[in-house]
Amino acid sequence: MKLVEKYLDKEGEGHIVLIPEEPEDMWHAYNLISEGDSVRSTTIRKVQTESSTGSSSSNRVRTTLTISVENIDFDTQACMLRLKGRNIEENQYVKMGAYHTLDLELNRKFSLRKQYWDSISLERIDTACDPTKIADVAAVIMQEGLAHVCLITPSMTLIRAKIDVSIPRKRKGFVQQHEKGLTKFYDNVMQAILRHVNFDIVKCILIASPGFVRDQFYEYMFQTAVKTDNKVLLENKSKFMLVHASSGFKHSLKEVLQDPSVMAKISDTKAAGEVKILETFYSMLQCEPARAFYGKKHVEKANEAQAIETLLISDNLFRCQDVNLRKEYVKLVESVRENGGDVKIFSSLHISGEQLEQLTGVAAILRFPMPELEDDDESEED
Amino acid sequence: MSRHRDIRNMDYSDEYEGYDDVYGHSIDDDYYISPSNRQFMYNRENSTRSSEDGIKEEDEVEAQLTDTEKLKLESCIDEINRILGSLNIPRIDLVDFVLTNKFDVEKAVSAILDDPKFRQTEQSERKEKAPVQPTTIQPTDPESVKVVASTPKTATNVTKGFELPQKDLKLNSTPRSQSPASGRATPVLSTASDGAEEPRIGKFRDTKFDPQQLYKKERGEEKEHLYMVVIGHVDAGKSTLMGRLLCELGQVNQRIMHKYEQESRKLGKQSFMYAWVLDETGEERNRGITMDIGRFQFETKTKSITLLDAPGHKDFIPNMISGAGQADVALMVVDATRGEFETGFDFGGQTREHALLVRSLGVTQFAVAINKLDTVSWSKERFDEIVNKLKSFLKHVGFKESDVTFVPCSGLTGQNLVSKPTENGLSSWYNGPCLLDVIDNFKSPIRPISKPFRLSVNDIFKGTGSAFCVSGRVETGTLSMGDKVLVCPKKEYAVVKSLSIDEIPKTVVFAGDQATVTLSGIEMQNVAIGNILCDPQNPVQVATRFQARIVVFNVTVPMTKGFPVVLHHQSLVEPAVVSKLVSQLNKSTGEIMKKHPRFLGKNTSAIVEIQVSKPIALELYSDCKELGRVMLRIGGVTIAAGLITKIII
């Protein structure tokens, strides 16, 4: 993302002009834009014109519109962001108050105006515009008959392909069927890798599985690559890395990212960091339950006592429709920071973020043990 | 006879061209094979034969032939099968005919068709010879051959052929199928005639049969059937012990054993030669570890045992769970070698986890084989030390002390497997039962036959022809050929085309059986591993959310709300999330200690809500014990076992 212009007044009101450059920037934009904001961007609109004789013709015009956002849609697979809202600036083609859906496009600037820019949003812009590009990682999590091909970017984990094939088990005299099924499965996975992984961008491809599936697959892939003279694979052989995972399900990615050899290679990706923090939280819960809290009420109580050392919070909470609720969360984050605590904002598109989201979305590791708040329990859980 | 035919649907031209009454039998109330379809049916049988032929071991007669003769023989047999396509003549007889007629197909065919009586006498002659060579083929029962032989004759004497008691056939086929030397093709063929007989059984089904009675009738005279899973830490010698046991029992013939010995030596893994009996894939043999469940059948004095050889490596525990889920009893193998037992037991080895798993899967009878005692020179102290350690642990896990037996043995040297030990070191202090006797002493559980039918699919594979087969354990109830079943959770109907147990066609299968079911009327893609086949009248429940009472094992990370887990339910493996912690219970009394706990630490008991990503078929534990159990695992470790208490849709 490129920051083109930033104008904020003392109250925090103002506008910022940004140019998204990568699909991931759309995700950042999705997290920045909330309902009620106004967005100005160039777009294509079908305009109907009526001539003096009464015949009407319609043609598509590229024009710049400013809308007040009412609805936000994000497609994680295509990384498309759609903003629906009313036009708030009269234009030669579009009347005031007419509905329009803006499709944010890559490499086209848009300007975002907010009533109030809070620290979370500003921080998001800083991270999004950070020029030190961090390695993209592709990972294949597999077990016999099941594989997930995913791309891990700093703030997103995208499942690009899921291969689910039933492989006949070995049985007396029917070993061929088992082996044939396996070969077919490996072939599918290999095709998925070739289709979805861009070897120019990806710095490292992790192949993770329980048992020997990864070794067998790796062997199969390169044998086939040699046979078919697949240059792309052969040239990038060094980028492949074999790691252990306990199953082929998506959440095993957590184990993969915790693997020390992977950590060393991709240590600066957000995904790995998040996994580590969440793990710390869980181990704290095991060893010293009075120092690990989760749930909004508990965490707020802990914050009042200035006890929070690390706050784990899902970015999903900042996307909520309710402005006041968002404000509460922003306040929580700010006050933790004021008290010298550390705040980790988890991306809800990562595996660890998904887990945190299930765990009410907010958790905290405390500096000192606090009595458990038994009474609140009942009302807390819905 | 003709009253069973569906006259309206009859194809008269077929009728006059020797339309057998056998086909008339296959017309059934809710499912029938129309005469125009029958070609298809029989082609399937034929192709079974040809595909089997490729794999089968040669029998004695064939072994004496030269290569060219074998080829000739093969082509003659194919030719005869083509001509007499609808007949199911055991291969062994075909070979005889071909050989006596010097590879002349015409003559052989006419000889087969000519004189059933001649065949009958010939058969009984061979029967007399049989006991001399126990590992080779036991000849087909004369009566069953009569069935076969009389089929080509006109419809008049067919009835006579089919009157023979069903049990005889069953009994005959079982021992034969056990002898690997007999070749797998033979039992399949001879019992294919048994399959043709199915509609007769179908008839009782219509008359509201009592499953218990049917069970008695079908299985009353057979040995009790028992499924035994062999578990233990990786490299404890499970496969080797079982391979050796099978060899000692004469289940594996010398020639194959010799082959394994040669080949394993070539790989420099001679000590794995016995394990190769059960580890069949190249991958398993090269690496020297079992990866998927291996199966084998053998018989003891009073029981017929199906052996499930589970992998010990921790990455293959999902496979082990699906195997243990099918078992009635468990045999745990532990390595007595110094240091090895300790790694398997104390330091995060699989000995503990496996014991916990089989117990949580409902196995109550348990035996421990203390293997490799030869490495500690048959020391009694070592044996006692291990027994004491295991005893206290197993008691803690929940096995009754009376249900657990300990046997010292050695798989590689074959001591104390099928007979009393000969080694002085062992026989001086041990005079208990040998391993085979221990297995024989297991009691077979009561099978829930009268409950509605449920079968959990644990394998799907292409059958011969266009059909496909699923195999799995019949959890409850009975299933007969021609039945309609509902495949849950997709709720698709399918029709049972044929049934078999260990390659032997059956007409009815009962709870506890490990059956292979050929389905029709459903696409292969619509059936997945872990699906449940059930009775359409009494379908199994389908849900994505349910409440379970769980016991949390020794976990490093506490379980919280939103905890992702891998759910194992029968052979199903699904990602799931613990969506809610309802209450924490007192482990012994089951009283609610705390509502909505924040987390569940180690060794706690609780009621939780579990959410699965897509609908699964399940049952309340109170309705069906088999389908009411779940296992939760994460990161390669079993963290909890649970019983389904409430289904929330």
HADDOCK unambig.tbl for C-alpha pairs under 7 A between the chains (distance, minus, plus):
assign (segid A and resid 166 and name CA) (segid B and resid 528 and name CA) 6.89 0.50 0.50
assign (segid A and resid 168 and name CA) (segid B and resid 459 and name CA) 5.83 0.50 0.50
assign (segid A and resid 168 and name CA) (segid B and resid 460 and name CA) 5.55 0.50 0.50
assign (segid A and resid 168 and name CA) (segid B and resid 461 and name CA) 5.10 0.50 0.50
assign (segid A and resid 169 and name CA) (segid B and resid 459 and name CA) 6.09 0.50 0.50
assign (segid A and resid 173 and name CA) (segid B and resid 55 and name CA) 6.21 0.50 0.50
assign (segid A and resid 175 and name CA) (segid B and resid 281 and name CA) 6.38 0.50 0.50
assign (segid A and resid 210 and name CA) (segid B and resid 315 and name CA) 5.32 0.50 0.50
assign (segid A and resid 211 and name CA) (segid B and resid 315 and name CA) 5.22 0.50 0.50
assign (segid A and resid 211 and name CA) (segid B and resid 316 and name CA) 6.84 0.50 0.50
assign (segid A and resid 246 and name CA) (segid B and resid 315 and name CA) 6.57 0.50 0.50
assign (segid A and resid 246 and name CA) (segid B and resid 635 and name CA) 5.02 0.50 0.50
assign (segid A and resid 246 and name CA) (segid B and resid 636 and name CA) 4.78 0.50 0.50
assign (segid A and resid 249 and name CA) (segid B and resid 575 and name CA) 6.61 0.50 0.50
assign (segid A and resid 282 and name CA) (segid B and resid 557 and name CA) 5.79 0.50 0.50
assign (segid A and resid 282 and name CA) (segid B and resid 558 and name CA) 6.59 0.50 0.50
assign (segid A and resid 283 and name CA) (segid B and resid 557 and name CA) 5.66 0.50 0.50
assign (segid A and resid 285 and name CA) (segid B and resid 558 and name CA) 6.72 0.50 0.50
assign (segid A and resid 286 and name CA) (segid B and resid 557 and name CA) 5.90 0.50 0.50
assign (segid A and resid 286 and name CA) (segid B and resid 558 and name CA) 5.44 0.50 0.50
assign (segid A and resid 286 and name CA) (segid B and resid 601 and name CA) 6.48 0.50 0.50
assign (segid A and resid 355 and name CA) (segid B and resid 562 and name CA) 5.97 0.50 0.50
assign (segid A and resid 355 and name CA) (segid B and resid 563 and name CA) 6.69 0.50 0.50
assign (segid A and resid 358 and name CA) (segid B and resid 561 and name CA) 6.79 0.50 0.50
assign (segid A and resid 358 and name CA) (segid B and resid 562 and name CA) 4.27 0.50 0.50
assign (segid A and resid 359 and name CA) (segid B and resid 561 and name CA) 5.50 0.50 0.50
assign (segid A and resid 359 and name CA) (segid B and resid 562 and name CA) 4.95 0.50 0.50
assign (segid A and resid 377 and name CA) (segid B and resid 596 and name CA) 6.65 0.50 0.50
assign (segid A and resid 378 and name CA) (segid B and resid 596 and name CA) 6.95 0.50 0.50
